[in-house]
């Protein structure tokens, strides 16, 4: 039977195809098609590809430095050879590196040996081979590889999907800016808002945290075995190695971290992960609120003809997209929180506990992407049920108690709060009851007329304008 399973996920290597039905992680199983954009970034293939890029770019960078006279400028042919190693890197190349690693038992050294192989033999190659991995510790290569990985995930996958979701919600804020809706504080009837303003609240929160996420500086270090340029300085004592290193890191589009041990301390990675935890928490809050509004009937969901809501209750159309999102956001947060708390902690100058943990960065990102896709789908299926929203708010005359007692304060009527509390608290309030009370107030006629014309649906303050302005 297992041989008959046809659904497969591509792992990045030609012979390594595994049925999605046999995948251990749902990210590579049930939800495999949702996370394809992350595969070439976070997979073993992706990590190896970034390592090759860093090794080759460092070699090219050294060759361009006049002070490294032993290398000299590269010929155009050799520049093409080195660029092709990076630009044409393939799953077959990654397989070759894995086969070398089987002998070296060292993943970064295997990359170095692979590049040596690709250089071949020629008049220019021997000096280049000797300067491969020059003065590097493995963490010089790895930290830049993970930095490039997380930068790509942010710019190419996460930020576009975040922006797409926020824009959808912004559209809802604008479209329903004037639709009066009953608020519920502590789950109870409260002063009205508008549906658009509720969406605008979420948009504003998301925009703020998305900016914080985008502003997280992605740092790198390239300073040798324990961060002091020991080997660099003893080999070329006259070179300004910190300046050269920082220029190299900058050439990769990263920010240099000048003070490190053997490892970049991962503080920026913690900031990156914490930003995503806060982003995800906003979406968990949003998912639960929409779930509740679906339950109240404020939203209907577009029905797909052949979908089933319940195995026994044929009528059900469950808010499963928001439930799926909430669950996967929680999974992402569990991992991102662990990364943020664990990665900045290392014994003395280096231990390897970070290495095995960093390999799971893509798993956390996958859960977030799965959640974002669920929310995009769920929001796309929502249909505003204006009749249900209107029915709720139009009957909630008790919410005008706030308006009446506040106007009473302005005109010096004693004990306004207590009087409205006695009139409304814990009991059904009819329109007539409230209007009769307003008629008894000793306030200017114009103010009394304004209160008499007020309805629950018009008592929305500045909500509509705020929704339109988002």
C-alpha positions in Angstrom: 0.0 0.0 0.0 2.8 2.4 0.9 4.2 2.0 -2.6 0.9 3.1 -4.0 1.0 6.5 -2.2 1.4 9.0 -5.0 1.4 12.4 -3.2 5.0 13.5 -2.8 6.9 16.4 -1.5 10.1 17.5 -3.1 12.9 17.8 -0.5 15.4 19.5 -2.8 17.3 16.4 -3.7 16.4 14.2 -6.7 16.2 10.8 -4.9 14.8 12.2 -1.7 11.0 12.3 -2.4 8.8 11.3 0.5 5.0 10.8 0.3 3.3 13.7 2.0 1.2 11.0 3.7 4.3 9.8 5.5 5.8 13.1 6.4 6.4 13.6 10.1 5.7 17.3 10.1 2.4 18.6 8.8 4.4 21.5 7.2 5.8 18.9 4.8 2.7 16.7 4.8 -0.8 18.0 5.0 0.2 21.7 4.3 3.1 21.0 2.0 1.7 23.0 -0.9 1.2 26.1 1.2 4.9 26.4 2.1 6.6 25.9 -1.2 7.9 29.5 -1.1 10.0 28.6 1.9 11.7 25.4 0.6 14.6 26.9 -1.2 15.2 29.3 1.7 15.0 27.1 4.8 15.7 23.5 3.6 19.0 21.7 3.9 19.4 22.6 0.3 18.8 26.2 1.0 21.3 26.3 3.9 24.0 24.6 1.8 23.3 27.1 -1.1 23.8 30.1 1.2 27.0 28.6 2.6 28.4 28.2 -0.9 27.4 31.7 -1.7 29.3 33.1 1.4 32.4 31.0 0.7 32.6 32.1 -2.9 31.8 35.8 -2.3 34.6 35.9 0.4 37.1 34.4 -2.0 36.1 37.0 -4.7 36.2 39.8 -2.1 39.8 38.9 -1.1 40.8 38.7 -4.7 39.6 42.2 -5.2 41.7 43.6 -2.3 45.0 45.1 -3.4 46.6 44.3 -0.1 46.1 40.6 -0.7 48.8 40.6 -3.3 49.1 36.8 -3.4 45.7 36.5 -5.1 45.7 39.4 -7.5 42.8 40.4 -9.7 40.7 37.6 -11.1 40.5 37.1 -14.9 37.1 37.5 -16.5 37.0 33.7 -17.1 37.7 33.0 -13.4 35.1 35.5 -12.3 32.6 33.6 -14.5 33.6 30.3 -13.0 33.1 31.6 -9.4 29.8 33.3 -10.3 28.5 30.2 -11.9 29.2 28.1 -8.8 26.7 30.3 -7.0 24.3 31.2 -9.8 23.9 27.7 -11.1 24.0 25.9 -7.8 21.6 22.9 -8.1 20.2 20.1 -6.0 22.8 17.8 -7.6 25.5 20.1 -6.2 23.9 19.9 -2.8 23.9 16.1 -3.1 27.7 16.2 -3.9 28.3 18.3 -0.8 26.3 15.8 1.3 28.4 13.0 0.0 31.6 14.8 0.9 30.2 15.5 4.4 29.7 11.7 4.8 33.5 11.6 4.8 34.5 14.8 6.5 31.7 14.6 9.1 31.8 18.4 8.9 29.1 20.2 6.9 31.0 23.5 6.3 34.3 21.9 5.5 32.4 19.8 2.9 31.3 23.1 1.2 34.9 24.2 1.1 36.0 21.0 -0.6 33.1 21.2 -3.0 34.2 24.7 -4.2 37.8 23.3 -4.6 36.4 20.7 -6.9 34.4 23.2 -8.9 37.5 25.4 -9.4 39.3 22.5 -11.1 42.9 22.7 -12.1 44.4 25.7 -13.9 47.0 28.5 -13.6 44.7 30.6 -11.5 43.1 28.0 -9.3 45.9 27.0 -6.9 46.1 30.4 -5.1 42.3 30.5 -5.0 42.1 27.1 -3.4 44.7 28.1 -0.8 42.6 31.1 0.1 39.3 29.3 0.3 37.8 29.7 3.8 40.7 32.1 4.6 40.8 32.9 8.4 37.2 31.7 8.8 35.7 29.7 11.5 32.6 27.7 10.5 30.4 30.1 12.3 31.6 32.9 10.1 30.0 31.1 7.2 26.9 29.8 9.1 25.9 33.1 10.7 25.9 34.9 7.4 24.0 32.1 5.8 21.3 32.2 8.4 21.2 36.0 8.2 20.7 35.8 4.4 18.1 33.1 5.0 16.0 35.1 7.4 16.4 38.3 5.3 15.0 36.4 2.2 12.2 34.9 4.2 11.2 38.3 5.4 11.4 40.2 2.1 10.3 37.5 -0.3 7.7 35.5 1.6 6.5 36.9 4.9 6.3 40.7 4.2 4.3 40.2 1.0 1.7 37.9 2.6 1.5 40.2 5.7 0.9 43.2 3.4 -1.8 41.3 1.4 -3.7 40.4 4.5 -3.5 43.9 5.9 -4.7 45.4 2.6 -7.7 43.0 2.6 -8.6 44.2 6.1 -8.1 47.8 5.1 -10.5 47.3 2.2 -13.1 46.0 4.7 -12.5 49.0 7.0 -13.2 51.4 4.1 -16.1 49.4 2.7 -17.9 49.2 6.1 -16.8 52.4 7.7 -20.4 53.5 8.3 -22.0 50.2 9.3 -23.0 50.6 12.9 -22.3 47.6 15.1 -22.8 46.8 18.7 -19.7 46.7 20.7 -19.3 44.0 23.4 -17.1 44.8 26.4 -16.8 41.8 28.8 -19.1 40.1 26.3 -21.9 42.5 27.2 -23.7 45.2 25.2 -21.6 48.3 25.0 -21.4 51.6 23.1 -21.7 51.1 19.4 -18.8 51.2 16.9 -18.8 50.4 13.2 -17.6 47.2 11.5 -15.1 49.3 9.5 -13.6 50.8 12.7 -13.1 47.3 14.2 -11.2 46.3 11.1 -9.2 49.6 11.2 -8.2 48.8 14.7 -6.6 45.5 13.5 -5.0 47.2 10.5 -3.4 49.8 12.7 -1.9 47.2 15.0 -0.6 45.1 12.1 0.9 48.1 10.3 2.8 49.1 13.5 4.3 45.6 14.2 5.0 45.0 10.5 7.2 48.2 10.5 9.0 46.9 13.6 9.6 43.6 12.0 10.9 45.3 8.8 13.2 47.5 10.9 14.9 44.6 12.7 18.6 45.0 11.7 20.0 41.7 10.3 23.5 41.4 11.6 26.5 39.3 10.7 30.0 38.7 12.0 33.1 37.7 10.1 35.9 37.9 12.6 37.4 34.5 13.0 37.6 31.8 15.6 36.7 33.8 18.7 35.9 37.2 17.2 39.3 38.9 17.5 40.7 38.5 14.0 43.6 36.4 15.5 44.5 34.6 12.3 43.9 37.6 10.1 46.2 39.9 12.1 49.1 37.5 12.3 49.0 36.8 8.6 48.5 40.3 7.3 49.3 42.6 10.3 49.0 45.8 8.2 45.5 45.3 7.0 42.6 47.0 8.8 40.7 43.7 9.2 37.6 45.1 11.0 37.0 47.6 8.2 37.6 44.9 5.5 35.3 42.5 7.3 32.6 45.1 7.7 32.7 46.0 4.0 32.3 42.3 3.1 29.3 41.9 5.4 27.8 45.1 3.9 28.4 43.8 0.4 26.0 40.9 1.3 23.3 43.5 2.3 23.8 42.8 6.1 24.9 44.9 9.0 28.2 44.1 10.8 28.3 43.2 14.4 31.8 44.3 15.6 31.8 42.6 19.0 31.2 38.9 19.2 32.8 35.6 20.4 33.1 32.8 18.0 29.4 33.2 17.3 27.2 36.1 16.4 25.2 36.3 19.7 21.8 36.0 18.0 20.3 39.0 19.7 19.0 40.3 16.4 17.5 36.9 15.7 15.7 37.1 19.0 14.4 40.6 18.0 13.2 39.1 14.7 11.4 36.2 16.4 9.9 38.4 19.1 8.5 40.8 16.5 6.8 37.8 14.8 5.5 36.6 18.2 3.8 40.0 18.7 2.5 40.0 15.1 1.1 36.5 15.5 -0.5 37.4 18.8 -2.4 40.2 17.1 -3.7 37.7 14.5 -4.7 35.2 17.2 -6.8 38.0 18.8 -8.3 38.8 15.4 -9.0 35.1 14.6 -10.9 34.7 17.9 -12.9 37.9 17.3 -14.0 36.9 13.8 -14.8 33.4 15.1 -17.1 35.1 17.7 -18.7 37.4 15.1 -19.4 34.4 12.9 -21.1 32.8 15.9 -23.2 35.9 16.4 -24.2 35.8 12.7 -22.5 39.1 11.9 -20.6 37.3 9.2 -21.8 34.5 6.9 -19.2 32.4 5.0 -19.3 31.7 1.3 -20.3 28.1 0.9 -18.3 25.7 -1.4 -20.8 23.3 -2.9 -19.0 20.0 -2.1 -17.5 21.0 1.3 -18.7 19.4 4.5 -19.0 21.3 7.8 -19.8 18.4 10.0 -19.8 14.7 9.6 -23.2 14.5 11.2 -24.8 17.9 11.1 -25.4 18.8 7.4 -26.3 22.5 8.1 -23.0 23.5 9.6 -20.5 26.0 7.9 -17.7 26.2 10.5 -15.2 29.0 10.7 -12.4 26.5 10.2 -10.0 28.9 8.4 -9.8 31.1 11.5 -9.5 28.1 13.8 -6.7 26.7 11.6 -5.0 30.1 11.7 -5.2 30.3 15.5 -3.7 26.9 16.0 -0.9 27.4 13.6 -0.1 30.8 15.0 0.2 29.2 18.4 2.6 26.6 17.0 4.7 29.3 15.4 4.8 31.4 18.6 5.9 28.4 20.6 8.9 27.9 18.4 9.7 31.6 17.8 9.5 32.2 21.6 11.9 29.3 22.2 14.3 30.7 19.6 14.3 34.1 21.1 15.0 32.8 24.6 17.5 30.1 23.7 19.6 31.4 20.8 21.2 34.4 22.7 22.5 32.0 25.4 25.8 30.2 24.8 28.4 28.7 27.1 31.5 30.8 27.0 32.7 31.5 23.5 30.7 28.8 21.8 28.6 25.7 22.1 26.5 23.9 19.5 23.1 24.1 21.1 22.2 26.9 18.7 23.1 24.8 15.6 20.3 22.2 16.0 17.8 24.9 17.1 18.5 27.2 14.1 17.6 24.4 11.7 14.0 24.7 12.9 13.7 28.4 11.9 11.9 27.4 8.7 9.5 25.2 10.6 8.3 28.2 12.6 8.1 30.3 9.5 6.1 27.5 7.8 3.5 27.5 10.6 3.1 31.3 10.2 2.8 31.0 6.4 0.1 28.3 6.8 -1.8 30.6 9.2 -1.5 33.6 6.9 -2.9 31.6 4.0 -5.7 30.3 6.1 -6.6 33.9 7.1 -6.4 35.1 3.6 -8.8 32.3 2.6 -11.1 32.9 5.5 -11.3 36.7 5.1 -12.0 36.1 1.4 -15.0 33.9 2.3 -16.6 36.4 4.8 -19.9 37.9 3.8 -21.1 40.7 6.1 -24.6 40.0 7.4 -25.9 43.6 7.7 -29.4 42.4 8.8 -28.0 40.6 11.8 -25.7 43.4 12.7 -28.6 45.9 12.4 -31.0 43.8 14.4 -28.5 43.7 17.3 -27.6 47.3 17.5 -31.0 48.8 16.7 -32.6 47.2 19.8 -29.9 48.1 22.3 -31.3 51.4 23.5 -29.5 50.9 26.9 -26.3 52.0 25.2 -27.6 55.5 25.0 -27.4 55.7 28.8 -23.8 56.8 28.4 -24.7 59.6 26.1 -27.5 60.9 28.2 -25.7 60.9 31.5 -22.6 62.6 29.9 -24.8 65.4 28.5 -26.4 65.7 32.0 -22.9 66.2 33.5 -22.3 69.2 31.1 -25.4 71.0 32.3 -24.9 70.4 36.0 -27.7 67.9 36.7 -26.8 66.1 39.9 -26.0 62.4 40.1 -26.4 61.8 36.4 -24.6 58.4 36.4 -26.6 57.1 39.3 -29.9 58.1 37.7 -29.1 56.4 34.5 -27.8 53.3 36.4 -31.1 53.0 38.2 -33.0 53.4 34.9 -31.0 50.9 32.8 -28.7 48.5 34.7 -29.6 44.9 34.5 -32.9 45.4 32.7 -34.2 45.6 29.2 -34.4 49.3 28.1 -37.1 50.2 25.6 -36.9 53.2 23.4 -39.9 54.8 25.0 -38.4 54.5 28.5 -35.3 56.4 27.5 -37.1 59.1 25.6 -39.5 59.7 28.4 -36.5 60.1 30.7 -34.9 62.6 28.4 -38.1 64.6 28.2 -37.8 65.3 32.0 -34.3 66.7 31.8 -33.8 70.4 32.5 -31.4 71.1 29.7 -31.5 73.5 26.7 -34.2 72.6 24.2 -31.7 72.1 21.3 -29.7 69.6 23.4 -32.8 67.8 24.4 -33.9 67.6 20.8 -30.5 66.2 19.8 -30.7 63.5 22.4 -34.3 62.6 21.4 -33.1 62.1 17.8 -30.2 59.9 18.8 -30.5 56.2 18.1 -28.1 53.3 18.9 -27.1 53.2 15.2 -26.2 56.9 15.1 -24.3 56.8 18.4 -21.0 55.9 16.8 -18.9 58.9 17.7 -16.0 59.4 15.2 -15.8 55.7 14.3 -16.8 56.1 10.6 -14.2 58.8 10.0 -11.5 56.8 11.7 -12.3 53.8 9.6 -12.1 55.8 6.4 -8.8 57.4 7.4 -6.9 54.1 8.0 
